Amino acid sequence: MATNDAPPRSGGDAASAAVGHRRVSRRTFVKAFGVALLAAAGGVGLVRNRGYEKPPGARLLALSDSEYAIVSAVALRIAATDGVDMPSADDVGVARWVDAYVASMDGPLRRDLLRLLQYVEQLAPTAVGYASRFTRLAAPEQDVVLAGMEASRIPLLRGAFGALKGCIYLGYYRDSRTWKGLGYEGPLLGRTP
């Protein structure tokens, strides 16, 4: 009769047989890696979310200083006048209008739009090869970032860009000074024939 001098094993499987080594499951590793990645991204976001100037004039209703700066930069590129004798997005107060519009939105819709602004500022530039945030890029580089979003293979991202573009256009073309560029003479109501 042979005797087994080896100590008894608990659990009876090969993973628990490793003496002195603790195996980490793939799920635990992925969770830990995800938490570490989110923590690092949060730290980078805090560092990259500083240095925005306060907007001139009245206080903001819904946007933070950084979100206001992002809207203003996006509006200047989406509603660029391209040398035509038209007022700029800043001249007609697009960012102020967007601030008031966002203040009137329902909570989930507002949250999504504010997240989109952070995506435009922090992540969209990296998708096209820039390391800087959107508001610090030159105008041609900002155009590349926005074009990348507009032509994205991800339908949700293309839709989000379309919504942002629509919001900017609503804020821009609501001002009668912008109508001449469209050949629009204004509403017919109230005109005398």
N, C-alpha and C positions, 0 to 999 in steps of 0.2 A: 504494500500500500504506500503510495507516494504522498508525502506531506507537502503542503503549500505553505512556505514560510512568508510569502508576500502578504502585506497588510490588506485587509478587505477594502474594496473600493466602494465608495458611496455613489449611488446613482447608476452605476453599471454602464455608462456610455463612454466612448472614447474622449469626448470633450472634457468630461470631468476627471479623466484619468491623468491628464497632464498635471504633474506635480509642480507647484510653484508658479504656474502660468495661469493667468485668468483670461479666458477668451471673451472677446467682446462681440456681441452679435452684430450683424450687418445693420439691423434696424437701429440699435443703440448708437452705432457709429454715425449713421446718417442723421439721426436726430441731433447728436452732439455737434456734428459738423454744421448742420443747419442753424443751430442756436449760435454757434461761434460766428458764422457768416453774417447772421442778422445783427449780432452785437457789433461786429466790425463795420458793417454798413451803417448802423446807427451812429457810431463814432465818427465815421467819415461824413455822414450827413450833418452832424452837429458842427463839425469843423467847416464844411462847405456851405453851411447855411448862415454864415456870418458875413458882415461887411456890407449889408444893404442899407442904402440911405432911406430916411423917412421921406415919404412922398410929400411934396409941397401942398399947402392948403389944408382943407378940412380933414378930420380924422376918418379913418377907414371904417366901413360898416361890417365887412365880412373877411376881407383879405388881410393877411399879415404884410409887413413891409416887404418881405422876400416874395410873397405871392404877387403883390402889386408890381414889383419890379419885373417878375417873369411875364405877367400879362402885358405890361408895357412893352417889353422887348419883343414878345411874340407879335403884338399888334403892329409894331413898327415894321416888321418883316411881312406879315400877311397882308396888311393894307398899305404896302409901300407905294408911294406915289410915282416912283421911277422917273423923276424929273418933270412930270406933268404939273401944271399949275393947280395943285390941289392941296388942301390942308393935310398935315400929317395926322397920324393916329393920336399923337400927343396933343396936337392943336384942338382936336374935337373931343378930347377927354375920354378916349375909349376905355382906358384902365379904370377910371372913376365910374363909368357906366357899368362895366363888368362887376366892379365891387358891389354896386347897388343891386345888380341883377342876381349875383350870388347870394346876397343877403336875403333875397326873396325866395330862394330855392328851398325845397324840402331837404331835411337832414341827409338822407342817403345820397341824393343827387348832388348836393353841395360837397359832401365828403368825397365822392368820386371825382368831381371836377378839381378839387384841391389836390387830390392824389395825382391826377393827370398833370397838373402844373408842376408838382415835384418830379414826376417822371421826365417831363420836358427839360427841367432844369438840371437834374442830376444824372439820369440814365440815358436819355436819348442821345446826347453827344457821344457817349462811349460806344453806342451802337454803330456809329459811322466813323469811329476812330479818333475822336477828340477826348483829351483828358480833362479839359476845363469844363466848368459848368456853362450852361447856355448863355446866361446874361453876361459872361465875360468873353464870349467869342465875338469875333468881328462879324459884320453883317453878312458877307458871303458864306462864312462858316455856319452861321445861324440858318441861312437858306438851305444849306446841305442837310442840316439836322432835320428841319421841317419837311424837306423833300423826302428824306428817309422815312419819316413817320407816314407821310402821305402814300408812299409806294410800298409800305411794309407788306410782307407776306402774311402777317397776322391780321385777320379781319377785324378783331376787336380794336387793335391799335389804329388801323385806318379809320374805323368808325369814330374813335375817340378824337382823332385829329380833325375829322370832318365836323364834329360837334364844336370843337374849339374854334375852328375857322368860322363856322356859322355864328358863334357868339361874338367873335371879333368883328365880323361884317355887320351884325346887328348894331353893335356899338358905333361903328364907323359911319355907316350910311343912314343913320337916324338923323344926322346933322345935315341941314339943307345946303351947307357949303360944299358938300361932297357930291351933290346931285348933278352938277354941270358936267362932271367927268363921265357920267353915264348917259348924258343927253336927256336927262329927266327934268322936266320943268316944274315938278311939284304936283300935289294933288289937284284934281279937277274940281273938287268941292270948294265952294266959295269963290270960284272964278266967274267973272262976268264974260259972256260971249262977245 
